[in-house]
Amino acid sequence: MSKDPGDWLVVKRVVRFGETDAAGVMHFHNLFRWCHEAWEESLERYGMNVNDIFPNGIEKDENLEFALPIVHCQADFRLPIITGNYLDLILYPEKIDMWSFQVKTQFQREGENVALGLIRHVAINAKTRERCPLPTPISRWLESSSIDLGPRPL
């Protein structure tokens, strides 16, 4: 695990043709997919095994004690994102309370903000489906990620 949060909070992407619509711009659903994938990659880079966080449907998930469903998401598109754009996805994780957190993802092209995504999760007990405290690995990631990567997106 890297000790520099910038190593796990900045993810690079290139927009591919298949991720755009008939107008040649990124299709809106890809922003949410990329937000989630950037979060997954961030957890891996931090040192977590994503199979300990997400059910994978292949192996028995009976040992997973919690789930982290998305309870809210939103997106703002500021400039067109087109095929071939190189993007920096900068993650801004934030603990909301003892059972929920959100990750804002700022999309930048050559330092210019082109989009912003937000995904909010709540921790629930995998068996009872009742709200529960955030799992320790997620709490550690959130605590370790609370650094200054520049102005936080609104």
VEXPABA-336108 format. One record per residue (C-alpha): residue number from 1; residue in three letters; x, y, z. Coordinates in pm, whole numbers, m for minus. Example, Ala and Ser with C-alpha at 12.3 -4.5 7.8 and 13.67 -1.06 7.14 Angstrom:
<pt seq="1" type="ALA" u="1230" v="m450" w="780"/>
<pt seq="2" type="SER" u="1367" v="m106" w="714"/>
This chain:
<pt seq="1" type="MET" u="0" v="0" w="0"/>
<pt seq="2" type="SER" u="125" v="344" w="m90"/>
<pt seq="3" type="LYS" u="149" v="603" w="186"/>
<pt seq="4" type="ASP" u="61" v="885" w="m58"/>
<pt seq="5" type="PRO" u="m320" v="917" w="m96"/>
<pt seq="6" type="GLY" u="m266" v="1076" w="m436"/>
<pt seq="7" type="ASP" u="m159" v="728" w="m551"/>
<pt seq="8" type="TRP" u="m503" v="582" w="m481"/>
<pt seq="9" type="LEU" u="m727" v="889" w="m524"/>
<pt seq="10" type="VAL" u="m635" v="984" w="m883"/>
<pt seq="11" type="VAL" u="m727" v="743" w="m1163"/>
<pt seq="12" type="LYS" u="m657" v="801" w="m1533"/>
<pt seq="13" type="ARG" u="m899" v="711" w="m1813"/>
<pt seq="14" type="VAL" u="m911" v="743" w="m2190"/>
<pt seq="15" type="VAL" u="m1251" v="780" w="m2352"/>
<pt seq="16" type="ARG" u="m1309" v="504" w="m2608"/>
<pt seq="17" type="PHE" u="m1541" v="516" w="m2909"/>
<pt seq="18" type="GLY" u="m1778" v="257" w="m2760"/>
<pt seq="19" type="GLU" u="m1831" v="480" w="m2456"/>
<pt seq="20" type="THR" u="m1982" v="759" w="m2663"/>
<pt seq="21" type="ASP" u="m2326" v="813" w="m2811"/>
<pt seq="22" type="ALA" u="m2437" v="895" w="m3167"/>
<pt seq="23" type="ALA" u="m2336" v="1259" w="m3111"/>
<pt seq="24" type="GLY" u="m1982" v="1148" w="m3032"/>
<pt seq="25" type="VAL" u="m1988" v="1246" w="m2665"/>
<pt seq="26" type="MET" u="m1960" v="1024" w="m2361"/>
<pt seq="27" type="HIS" u="m2292" v="855" w="m2288"/>
<pt seq="28" type="PHE" u="m2421" v="969" w="m1948"/>
<pt seq="29" type="HIS" u="m2434" v="625" w="m1787"/>
<pt seq="30" type="ASN" u="m2059" v="584" w="m1835"/>
<pt seq="31" type="LEU" u="m1993" v="866" w="m1590"/>
<pt seq="32" type="PHE" u="m2155" v="663" w="m1311"/>
<pt seq="33" type="ARG" u="m1977" v="346" w="m1423"/>
<pt seq="34" type="TRP" u="m1643" v="526" w="m1422"/>
<pt seq="35" type="CYS" u="m1713" v="675" w="m1079"/>
<pt seq="36" type="HIS" u="m1773" v="329" w="m940"/>
<pt seq="37" type="GLU" u="m1479" v="172" w="m1123"/>
<pt seq="38" type="ALA" u="m1247" v="450" w="m1002"/>
<pt seq="39" type="TRP" u="m1364" v="384" w="m646"/>
<pt seq="40" type="GLU" u="m1298" v="10" w="m689"/>
<pt seq="41" type="GLU" u="m952" v="79" w="m831"/>
<pt seq="42" type="SER" u="m883" v="319" w="m545"/>
<pt seq="43" type="LEU" u="m967" v="49" w="m290"/>
<pt seq="44" type="GLU" u="m735" v="m196" w="m468"/>
<pt seq="45" type="ARG" u="m451" v="56" w="m485"/>
<pt seq="46" type="TYR" u="m503" v="129" w="m116"/>
<pt seq="47" type="GLY" u="m445" v="m240" w="m49"/>
<pt seq="48" type="MET" u="m792" v="m390" w="m12"/>
<pt seq="49" type="ASN" u="m904" v="m711" w="m176"/>
<pt seq="50" type="VAL" u="m1223" v="m613" w="m358"/>
<pt seq="51" type="ASN" u="m1359" v="m965" w="m306"/>
<pt seq="52" type="ASP" u="m1375" v="m875" w="62"/>
<pt seq="53" type="ILE" u="m1593" v="m575" w="m23"/>
<pt seq="54" type="PHE" u="m1809" v="m676" w="m320"/>
<pt seq="55" type="PRO" u="m2001" v="m997" w="m384"/>
<pt seq="56" type="ASN" u="m1863" v="m1163" w="m694"/>
<pt seq="57" type="GLY" u="m2133" v="m1418" w="m769"/>
<pt seq="58" type="ILE" u="m1882" v="m1697" w="m834"/>
<pt seq="59" type="GLU" u="m1742" v="m1781" w="m496"/>
<pt seq="60" type="LYS" u="m1965" v="m1819" w="m195"/>
<pt seq="61" type="ASP" u="m2042" v="m1474" w="m61"/>
<pt seq="62" type="GLU" u="m2175" v="m1615" w="265"/>
<pt seq="63" type="ASN" u="m1879" v="m1466" w="453"/>
<pt seq="64" type="LEU" u="m1964" v="m1111" w="352"/>
<pt seq="65" type="GLU" u="m2111" v="m951" w="661"/>
<pt seq="66" type="PHE" u="m2210" v="m624" w="496"/>
<pt seq="67" type="ALA" u="m2321" v="m466" w="171"/>
<pt seq="68" type="LEU" u="m2270" v="m110" w="50"/>
<pt seq="69" type="PRO" u="m2569" v="m27" w="m172"/>
<pt seq="70" type="ILE" u="m2583" v="302" w="m355"/>
<pt seq="71" type="VAL" u="m2862" v="518" w="m213"/>
<pt seq="72" type="HIS" u="m2801" v="836" w="m413"/>
<pt seq="73" type="CYS" u="m2612" v="941" w="m724"/>
<pt seq="74" type="GLN" u="m2587" v="1256" w="m929"/>
<pt seq="75" type="ALA" u="m2384" v="1395" w="m1216"/>
<pt seq="76" type="ASP" u="m2300" v="1733" w="m1361"/>
<pt seq="77" type="PHE" u="m2163" v="1762" w="m1713"/>
<pt seq="78" type="ARG" u="m1979" v="2088" w="m1771"/>
<pt seq="79" type="LEU" u="m1809" v="2030" w="m2108"/>
<pt seq="80" type="PRO" u="m1841" v="1760" w="m2376"/>
<pt seq="81" type="ILE" u="m1627" v="1451" w="m2317"/>
<pt seq="82" type="ILE" u="m1533" v="1291" w="m2649"/>
<pt seq="83" type="THR" u="m1347" v="991" w="m2788"/>
<pt seq="84" type="GLY" u="m975" v="1011" w="m2723"/>
<pt seq="85" type="ASN" u="m997" v="1249" w="m2426"/>
<pt seq="86" type="TYR" u="m746" v="1172" w="m2152"/>
<pt seq="87" type="LEU" u="m915" v="1225" w="m1817"/>
<pt seq="88" type="ASP" u="m800" v="1243" w="m1458"/>
<pt seq="89" type="LEU" u="m1064" v="1116" w="m1217"/>
<pt seq="90" type="ILE" u="m995" v="1268" w="m876"/>
<pt seq="91" type="LEU" u="m1178" v="1104" w="m588"/>
<pt seq="92" type="TYR" u="m1295" v="1297" w="m283"/>
<pt seq="93" type="PRO" u="m1427" v="1041" w="m32"/>
<pt seq="94" type="GLU" u="m1625" v="1173" w="263"/>
<pt seq="95" type="LYS" u="m1767" v="996" w="566"/>
<pt seq="96" type="ILE" u="m2118" v="1126" w="631"/>
<pt seq="97" type="ASP" u="m2197" v="943" w="954"/>
<pt seq="98" type="MET" u="m2122" v="608" w="1116"/>
<pt seq="99" type="TRP" u="m2307" v="409" w="848"/>
<pt seq="100" type="SER" u="m2276" v="611" w="527"/>
<pt seq="101" type="PHE" u="m2024" v="780" w="300"/>
<pt seq="102" type="GLN" u="m2001" v="935" w="m42"/>
<pt seq="103" type="VAL" u="m1738" v="966" w="m309"/>
<pt seq="104" type="LYS" u="m1730" v="1272" w="m532"/>
<pt seq="105" type="THR" u="m1538" v="1217" w="m852"/>
<pt seq="106" type="GLN" u="m1406" v="1521" w="m1034"/>
<pt seq="107" type="PHE" u="m1339" v="1457" w="m1404"/>
<pt seq="108" type="GLN" u="m1062" v="1674" w="m1544"/>
<pt seq="109" type="ARG" u="m923" v="1711" w="m1894"/>
<pt seq="110" type="GLU" u="m587" v="1888" w="m1902"/>
<pt seq="111" type="GLY" u="m664" v="2041" w="m1560"/>
<pt seq="112" type="GLU" u="m1009" v="2168" w="m1663"/>
<pt seq="113" type="ASN" u="m1318" v="2038" w="m1482"/>
<pt seq="114" type="VAL" u="m1543" v="1868" w="m1737"/>
<pt seq="115" type="ALA" u="m1778" v="1666" w="m1514"/>
<pt seq="116" type="LEU" u="m1856" v="1576" w="m1155"/>
<pt seq="117" type="GLY" u="m2011" v="1255" w="m1026"/>
<pt seq="118" type="LEU" u="m2129" v="1165" w="m678"/>
<pt seq="119" type="ILE" u="m2218" v="823" w="m543"/>
<pt seq="120" type="ARG" u="m2346" v="780" w="m186"/>
<pt seq="121" type="HIS" u="m2342" v="445" w="m7"/>
<pt seq="122" type="VAL" u="m2494" v="316" w="314"/>
<pt seq="123" type="ALA" u="m2363" v="12" w="501"/>
<pt seq="124" type="ILE" u="m2613" v="m264" w="571"/>
<pt seq="125" type="ASN" u="m2589" v="m603" w="735"/>
<pt seq="126" type="ALA" u="m2582" v="m855" w="449"/>
<pt seq="127" type="LYS" u="m2819" v="m1094" w="623"/>
<pt seq="128" type="THR" u="m3069" v="m868" w="802"/>
<pt seq="129" type="ARG" u="m3048" v="m584" w="546"/>
<pt seq="130" type="GLU" u="m3054" v="m339" w="839"/>
<pt seq="131" type="ARG" u="m2826" v="m38" w="850"/>
<pt seq="132" type="CYS" u="m2497" v="m105" w="1029"/>
<pt seq="133" type="PRO" u="m2170" v="79" w="1103"/>
<pt seq="134" type="LEU" u="m1926" v="115" w="815"/>
<pt seq="135" type="PRO" u="m1691" v="m183" w="788"/>
<pt seq="136" type="THR" u="m1345" v="m123" w="933"/>
<pt seq="137" type="PRO" u="m1159" v="m146" w="598"/>
<pt seq="138" type="ILE" u="m1386" v="121" w="446"/>
<pt seq="139" type="SER" u="m1351" v="343" w="755"/>
<pt seq="140" type="ARG" u="m971" v="314" w="731"/>
<pt seq="141" type="TRP" u="m977" v="399" w="360"/>
<pt seq="142" type="LEU" u="m1198" v="702" w="430"/>
<pt seq="143" type="GLU" u="m974" v="821" w="713"/>
<pt seq="144" type="SER" u="m657" v="771" w="507"/>
<pt seq="145" type="SER" u="m815" v="948" w="211"/>
<pt seq="146" type="SER" u="m901" v="1268" w="396"/>
<pt seq="147" type="ILE" u="m622" v="1475" w="246"/>
<pt seq="148" type="ASP" u="m606" v="1794" w="50"/>
<pt seq="149" type="LEU" u="m600" v="1730" w="m326"/>
<pt seq="150" type="GLY" u="m692" v="2091" w="m398"/>
<pt seq="151" type="PRO" u="m1031" v="2262" w="m388"/>
<pt seq="152" type="ARG" u="m1312" v="2018" w="m324"/>
<pt seq="153" type="PRO" u="m1585" v="2007" w="m584"/>
<pt seq="154" type="LEU" u="m1922" v="2149" w="m479"/>
